[in-house]
Amino acid sequence: MTERRQEFASDNTAGLCPEAATALADANAGAAASYGDDEWTRRLCDRVRELFEIECDVFLVFNGTAANALALAQLCQPFHSVICHEHAHLDNDECGACEFYTGGSKLIPTRGAKGKIDLLEVEAALTRQHELHSHKPRVISLTQTTELGTVYAPDEIREISAFAKKRAMFLHMDGARFANAIAALRCAPKEITWRVGVEVLCFGGTKNGLAAGELVVFFSKERSADFDYRAKQGGQLASKMRFLAAPWLGLLENEVWLKNARQANEAALKLASGLQDCGAEIVFPVESNAVLSRLDLMVAQKLRERGWDFYKFIEPDIYRLMCAWSTTEEAISALLSDFKVARSCASAAR
Ligand SMILES: *Cc1c(COP(=O)(O)O)cnc(C)c1O
């Protein structure tokens, strides 16, 4: 059997980036206070406040599913609902964690072009909620960058948050790939978060080069009360938190997080243009580190036979290829040359 190659299956197949690995090794120097009462966690929270230019409340949890579910549980009562995109990770890839942690809140998926929330669709979904007889709409959740690799511009977020505010709803941002969005937009983090009405951000580090650890960032103190208890009850309080915090500091120092994100985004552009040169259709604009391409079933199968692992993302024939901070030119060239072989095998077989 061919060895399975993981390069493009997800950006979480990548390793730990060297800066994070060094920071982790450096933090491994004797005993330190547990449960976040350590110097690395304190410095990380300060650094995040500097980065966002606001006195935000910052919490570290193990992964993105927990970050999203706990953040939403913080905003919702069990009788509330959360509007999201139909491709939202929340609704498709988190095994009901949001419903579980909120104890009853309902996710309401809506359609929208290019993976983005469409306010007309949201409006229509809201009209279908029958006052007391349906869940009470409480949150709009958007994913930045989106599951399809597109990026919301600051004005688009501002428009969604104005809509939410008018209906006394909050804006949650699933920022599993927040770094890729900032690298693409080249703006300050505040320009796509609290400045444009985001209440809580789940800021992902794992796909950016960490081993584990996502931040939950509340931009107002009113919203963060007792979140530490919620995280602890949810099994998300790391006793040796310094080993999550130190690598995060390694990412945020010297803008490593942006360097990593830029590398991933640039790799995706190269991959997309290579695929296009080979005649493959690229289905969505490549604005970050995801390439969604329509592939003939047999071509996809041949590529898999040649060892490449990647997911089908939208039925029947749209596949997602992800790039990471570590994606090399060699991997891209190898995939492209196998793509050419796969395609000629597929057409010869017809
Ligand atoms: C990867 C990802 C997450 C987090 O997933 P975990 O596996 O729980 O860390 C959340 N949202 C999006 C959009 C993701 O791609």
The ligand as a Tripos MOL2 file, in Angstrom:
@<TRIPOS>MOLECULE
LIG
   15    15     1     0     0
SMALL
NO_CHARGES

@<TRIPOS>ATOM
      1 C1        -10.7570   23.2090   13.0640 C.3       1 LIG1
      2 C2        -11.9290   24.0700   13.2980 C.ar      1 LIG1
      3 C3        -12.4520   24.2670   14.5870 C.ar      1 LIG1
      4 C4        -11.9040   23.5660   15.8040 C.3       1 LIG1
      5 O1        -11.9030   22.2010   15.7450 O.3       1 LIG1
      6 P1        -11.2860   21.2750   16.8920 P.3       1 LIG1
      7 O2        -10.9950   20.0160   16.1860 O.co2     1 LIG1
      8 O3        -12.3300   21.1330   17.9370 O.co2     1 LIG1
      9 O4        -10.0960   21.9800   17.4270 O.co2     1 LIG1
     10 C5        -13.4850   25.1550   14.7320 C.ar      1 LIG1
     11 N1        -13.9950   25.8150   13.6860 N.ar      1 LIG1
     12 C6        -13.5180   25.6560   12.4340 C.ar      1 LIG1
     13 C7        -14.1040   26.4380   11.3240 C.3       1 LIG1
     14 C8        -12.4850   24.7610   12.2030 C.ar      1 LIG1
     15 O5        -12.0260   24.5920   10.9550 O.3       1 LIG1
@<TRIPOS>BOND
     1     1     2 1
     2     2     3 ar
     3     2    14 ar
     4     3     4 1
     5     3    10 ar
     6     4     5 1
     7     5     6 1
     8     6     7 2
     9     6     8 1
    10     6     9 1
    11    10    11 ar
    12    11    12 ar
    13    12    13 1
    14    12    14 ar
    15    14    15 1
@<TRIPOS>SUBSTRUCTURE
     1 LIG1         1 GROUP 0 **** ****
